[in-house]
Amino acid sequence: MAGGTARDIKNKIQATKKTSQITKAMHMVSAAKLRRAERTMREYHPFMKSIKNTISQILNSNLDISHKMLQKREVKKTGYLLITSDRGLAGGYNNNLFRQFLSDMKEKHGSPSDYVLGILGNRGYSYFKNKDVHIINNNAVNLRDDVQFIDIIDLIQKLIDMYVLEEIDEIIVYYNQYVNTIRQDIVSEKILPVDNIDGDNEESTILYEFEPSAQQVLNTLMPIYIQNIIYGFILNAKASEHAARMTAMKNATDNAKDIVDNLTLHYNRARQASITQELTEIVGGAAALK
């Protein structure tokens, strides 16, 4: 009996060690993906800054120009975009976001008919598809690790079109904002209507001529600006996802080590008891032969 118990414990130790090897490998993979995500965010900033400076130049000029995305109106219906992940094993990355969003909806809206929801990421779509919310995407929009604009543009453009057509009166994005490897904050950012666009102070003194006209350039740039704001949020959320998964896998690896240490202690005790019993039986048998 004691031998069987020791054998069972040994099997558990081996299984836990194998699991620990997997979680350790996943931690290393997530760390590499996080470094790549951080680099992608840094490389993206100059492009976004250029668009922002151009729009700021147009708006700060003396020309009589405007755009629908800059105009506030009474909010009758809100459009939300939720940035989630495709995969789990990332701690509370998704569940905390879901809880915060549902809590805010309960507080802000009297009825689910007061808002619509676009969801990026398979986890979010799977969670909300059977709930009492109006999801505007018919299928899950996957977010691969190397985020591609072509994967997300249809849903983003659908939200923008709904705003321009006044089917919704504002757009708010929920996502996990990357702070550092151990901290990711759930934030909600209103992107439409655009409240303010501040460009680079040094470039604001430069006078530009716009062809074919400043208004037409603004009409072209505003949708691109909104699309890329969301794209920036997605890049940020991806960094948060990798950081959350890295932390979760490290915790899992540490927990596995503690379990192995505890099981090893029990195994040694069980093995010692088995040996003691065997010695007792041998001594008892020898005594019986005398």
KAMOVEN-V18797 format. One record per residue. RES is the residue in one small letter. NEAR is the number of other C-alpha atoms within 10 Angstrom. Layout:
# KAMOVEN-V18797
res = [RES RES]
near = [NEAR NEAR]
This chain:
# KAMOVEN-V18797
res = [m a g g t a r d i k n k i q a t k k t s q i t k a m h m v s a a k l r r a e r t m r e y h p f m k s i k n t i s q i l n s n l d i s h k m l q k r e v k k t g y l l i t s d r g l a g g y n n n l f r q f l s d m k e k h g s p s d y v l g i l g n r g y s y f k n k d v h i i n n n a v n l r d d v q f i d i i d l i q k l i d m y v l e e i d e i i v y y n q y v n t i r q d i v s e k i l p v d n i d g d n e e s t i l y e f e p s a q q v l n t l m p i y i q n i i y g f i l n a k a s e h a a r m t a m k n a t d n a k d i v d n l t l h y n r a r q a s i t q e l t e i v g g a a a l k]
near = [8 15 17 12 15 22 15 12 21 18 12 17 21 12 12 19 17 13 15 21 13 14 23 19 16 19 24 14 14 21 19 13 20 23 13 16 24 17 12 17 17 10 11 15 11 11 10 15 15 14 17 18 19 21 22 19 22 22 20 14 14 8 10 9 14 14 13 16 20 14 11 13 11 7 11 12 18 19 25 24 23 22 25 28 26 19 15 14 17 19 16 14 25 24 16 13 21 20 11 15 19 11 11 11 15 12 9 10 13 10 11 13 12 17 21 19 20 23 29 24 20 19 20 22 24 14 12 15 16 9 9 10 15 16 20 16 17 11 13 17 22 19 21 13 17 12 16 11 13 7 14 19 15 13 18 21 15 14 24 22 14 15 21 15 11 15 16 22 21 27 23 17 20 22 26 27 21 23 13 12 17 12 13 20 16 16 14 17 14 14 17 23 19 17 11 9 14 14 18 14 9 8 13 17 9 8 10 12 8 13 9 8 10 21 18 12 15 21 17 11 16 19 16 14 18 19 18 19 13 19 19 17 20 24 21 21 25 29 31 28 33 27 28 28 27 29 21 21 24 19 16 19 23 15 14 20 16 12 16 22 13 12 18 17 13 16 22 14 14 20 19 15 15 18 14 12 14 13 12 12 12 12 11 11 11 10 9 8 6 5]
